[in-house]
Amino acid sequence: MKTELTKEERLLILLTLSTLKEGEEEEVRQLISQDPSWEALLTLAEENATAPLVQHSLCKLGLFKNLPQAIRHRFEDRSDRIQKANEARIAEAKNLFAKFEEKKVPVVILKGILFAETIYQNPHYKKMNDVDILIRQEDLETVYDIYE
């Protein structure tokens, strides 16, 4: 069983935290000074659908400019594509939520989009594949009608 993280794996973890604790920013800087594989970090960020958050965190720390240009462009391209897809998904969700409100169906928003707004204050922090909601069982027929 693998127990030790690569520097790229540790960087990914640190760069996807909503807030760095004392010493973690210094750890990021130390790991970057050890010449990590930017290709490996980008691959990990893509596999975990967190490229925009990693890019945002690196920018916030003033470190994004230190990445090789080709890697920066790939991060930016991935982040732009995710931003556009998330904006389309959020717009569609708003339309759906308006219909729920119109039909008096209470909805609780869960995880992804909720975390984007409340924890990360960034609706593009990661790729969203869906919008998770919680509804009452007695509202299922109304929800089915709305979806149709």
C-alpha positions in Angstrom: 0.0 0.0 0.0 1.4 3.4 -1.0 1.7 5.7 1.9 4.1 8.5 0.8 2.8 11.2 -1.6 4.8 12.6 -4.5 5.6 16.3 -4.3 3.0 16.8 -7.1 0.3 14.9 -5.2 1.1 17.0 -2.0 1.0 20.2 -4.1 -2.4 19.2 -5.5 -3.8 18.7 -2.1 -2.4 22.0 -0.8 -3.5 24.0 -3.8 -7.1 22.7 -3.6 -7.6 23.7 0.0 -10.1 26.6 0.5 -7.7 28.2 3.0 -4.1 27.4 3.7 -3.2 26.9 7.4 -0.1 28.2 9.1 3.0 26.7 7.4 1.1 25.4 4.3 1.9 28.3 2.1 5.6 27.9 3.0 5.3 24.1 2.2 3.8 25.0 -1.3 6.8 27.3 -1.9 9.2 24.7 -0.7 7.7 22.0 -2.9 7.8 24.3 -5.9 11.4 25.1 -5.2 12.1 21.4 -5.6 11.3 21.6 -9.3 8.1 19.5 -9.5 6.9 17.9 -12.7 4.4 20.5 -13.8 3.1 18.0 -16.4 2.3 15.6 -13.5 0.6 18.3 -11.5 -1.5 19.3 -14.4 -2.4 15.7 -15.1 -3.4 15.2 -11.5 -5.5 18.5 -11.5 -7.2 17.3 -14.7 -7.9 13.8 -13.3 -9.4 15.4 -10.2 -11.3 18.1 -12.2 -9.6 20.8 -10.1 -7.4 22.6 -12.7 -9.2 26.0 -12.2 -8.8 25.8 -8.4 -5.1 24.9 -8.7 -4.6 27.8 -11.2 -6.5 30.2 -8.9 -4.5 29.1 -5.9 -1.2 29.5 -7.7 -2.2 33.0 -9.0 -3.3 34.0 -5.4 0.2 33.0 -4.2 1.9 34.8 -7.0 3.3 31.6 -8.3 1.4 30.9 -11.5 3.7 33.1 -13.6 6.6 30.8 -12.6 5.1 27.8 -14.4 6.4 27.0 -17.9 4.4 28.9 -20.5 3.1 25.7 -22.2 1.7 24.5 -18.9 0.2 27.9 -18.0 -1.6 27.9 -21.3 -2.9 24.4 -20.8 -4.1 25.4 -17.3 -5.8 28.5 -18.7 -7.4 26.6 -21.6 -8.8 23.9 -19.2 -10.0 26.6 -16.8 -11.7 28.6 -19.5 -13.5 25.5 -20.8 -14.7 24.5 -17.3 -15.8 28.1 -16.7 -17.9 28.2 -19.8 -19.4 24.8 -19.1 -20.1 25.7 -15.5 -21.7 29.0 -16.5 -24.1 27.2 -18.9 -24.9 24.6 -16.2 -25.6 27.3 -13.6 -27.8 29.2 -16.0 -29.8 26.1 -16.7 -30.0 25.3 -13.0 -31.4 28.9 -12.3 -34.1 28.3 -14.8 -34.9 25.0 -13.2 -34.9 26.5 -9.7 -37.3 29.3 -10.9 -39.7 26.6 -12.1 -39.4 24.8 -8.7 -40.2 28.1 -7.0 -43.1 28.8 -9.3 -44.6 25.3 -8.4 -43.8 25.9 -4.7 -41.3 22.9 -4.6 -38.7 23.5 -1.9 -35.2 22.5 -2.9 -31.9 22.1 -1.0 -28.8 22.5 -3.1 -26.0 20.1 -2.2 -22.3 19.9 -2.7 -20.6 21.2 -5.8 -22.5 24.4 -6.6 -23.1 25.1 -2.9 -19.4 24.6 -2.1 -18.5 26.8 -5.1 -20.5 29.7 -3.7 -20.0 29.2 0.1 -16.6 27.7 0.6 -14.5 28.7 -2.4 -16.5 31.9 -3.5 -15.7 30.8 -7.0 -18.3 29.1 -9.2 -15.6 27.8 -11.5 -13.4 26.2 -8.9 -13.8 22.8 -10.5 -15.7 21.0 -13.2 -19.3 20.4 -12.3 -21.0 17.5 -14.0 -24.4 18.1 -12.5 -26.3 20.0 -9.9 -27.2 18.0 -6.8 -30.5 18.8 -5.1 -32.6 17.4 -2.3 -36.4 17.4 -2.6 -39.3 16.0 -0.6 -40.6 12.7 -1.8 -44.1 14.1 -2.0 -42.9 16.6 -4.6 -41.6 13.9 -7.0 -44.5 14.0 -9.4 -44.3 17.8 -9.7 -40.5 17.6 -10.2 -41.1 15.0 -13.0 -43.6 17.4 -14.6 -41.1 20.2 -14.4 -38.3 18.1 -16.0 -40.6 17.1 -18.9 
